Amino acid sequence: MAEAAYETEAASPERAAPLVGLIEEAGEVAMAHFDTLPPGEAVVYVTLTAATAYGRLMLGMWGFQRTADGAVTLIGAMPEQEAARG
């Protein structure tokens, strides 16, 4: 069997917009959480959900890290299936 190939390509802004919007919303939640903490390093994982006719749907989980100087970065994302197990 041939080895798997990995490709990385930038998505078009139009197609990426829904996911980018979710990550930005999760970032806002993370920033609000960090504002409740004393200055310094911290990590928070944010899970976003949505209501459906059948119950709540997990959209994804994103991790954010605040460094000692206050900079906040996205440290990772978990697909909904992995986040549901966590």
C-alpha positions in Angstrom: 0.0 0.0 0.0 1.3 3.4 -0.9 2.0 5.9 1.9 -0.7 8.4 2.7 -0.1 11.9 1.3 -0.9 15.1 3.2 -1.9 18.3 1.4 -2.3 21.7 2.9 -4.1 24.4 1.0 -5.6 27.7 2.0 -9.4 27.6 1.9 -11.2 30.4 0.1 -12.4 33.1 2.5 -16.0 32.4 1.4 -15.9 28.7 2.3 -13.9 29.2 5.4 -16.1 32.0 6.8 -18.4 29.8 8.9 -15.6 27.9 10.6 -13.5 31.1 11.1 -16.6 32.7 12.6 -16.9 29.8 15.1 -13.3 30.0 16.1 -13.5 33.8 16.6 -16.6 33.3 18.8 -14.7 30.7 20.8 -11.9 33.2 21.1 -14.2 35.8 22.5 -15.4 33.3 25.1 -11.7 32.5 25.9 -10.9 36.2 26.3 -13.8 36.7 28.7 -12.6 33.7 30.7 -9.0 35.1 30.8 -10.4 38.4 32.0 -11.7 36.7 35.2 -8.2 35.3 36.0 -5.2 37.1 37.5 -2.5 38.0 35.0 -0.2 35.2 33.9 -0.2 32.1 31.9 -3.5 30.2 31.4 -5.2 27.7 29.1 -8.9 27.3 28.4 -10.8 25.0 26.1 -14.0 26.3 24.7 -16.8 24.1 23.3 -19.5 25.6 21.2 -22.8 24.0 20.7 -26.0 24.7 18.8 -29.6 23.9 19.4 -31.4 21.7 16.9 -34.8 20.2 16.8 -33.3 17.0 18.2 -31.2 18.5 21.0 -27.8 20.2 21.3 -25.1 19.6 18.7 -21.5 20.0 19.6 -19.8 22.2 16.9 -16.3 21.9 18.1 -13.7 22.5 20.8 -10.8 25.0 20.5 -8.0 25.5 23.0 -6.5 29.0 23.7 -3.4 29.9 25.6 -2.6 33.2 27.3 1.1 33.8 27.8 2.7 35.7 30.7 2.8 38.8 28.5 -1.0 38.6 27.9 -0.8 37.4 24.3 -3.6 34.9 23.4 -3.1 32.2 20.7 -5.1 29.3 19.4 -3.4 26.2 20.5 -5.5 23.5 18.9 -8.9 22.3 17.7 -10.7 19.0 18.2 -13.1 17.6 15.7 -16.6 17.2 17.2 -16.2 13.5 17.5 -13.0 13.8 19.6 -14.4 16.7 21.7 -17.5 14.6 22.5 -15.2 11.9 24.0 -13.3 14.4 26.1 
